[in-house]
């Protein structure tokens, strides 16, 4: 498996990166991960890095993006914090990944059985965690289809809130970062939401959140 370099990064599109991540997840689910020489990748990336994607995911110990998408050293940026919430620090990290380091695709990935989402559903207050969960609360209020047992005890409610939170997070990136919005609209970068199932290892990409612009035709595609 080759290590990413400046040339491969430059000539890879956001749509191609998305296809690669889907293929990597399929390998992960099947237990057929690519054989990698991590020592060789370490030495090859010692002088620089050219990741193709920047993935924002939860700090949950089951959601390591490099493993879920079968990626090696130097292939992706992994930005992790509870609930995969969008903060100024996350936006700054994404701006670095895309504008400075040349990544082509942003993925905002939620997951099933998310403890942070459950905490927001239950209006948990605990030190600094309170403010973090407050960033998920709007999704709790937005979910109006489920009327009974709107707590973490209701798996359907938690899943619905998780999906809404991911959708809102994609929109937050587009609305709160002029740099990233401009790059997406120009076709330099793509963005999409995703949902990881901790029970079977599958990632479902949320097509309705996908914004991959083809500057040649000025059309958007949901991959």
Helices and strands as residue ranges (DSSP letters): H 6-10, H 14-30, H 38-44, E 53-57, H 65-68, E 76-80, G 82-84, H 88-95, I 96-100, E 105-111, H 115-121, H 129-142, H 155-176, H 178-186, E 190-196, E 203-214, E 219-221
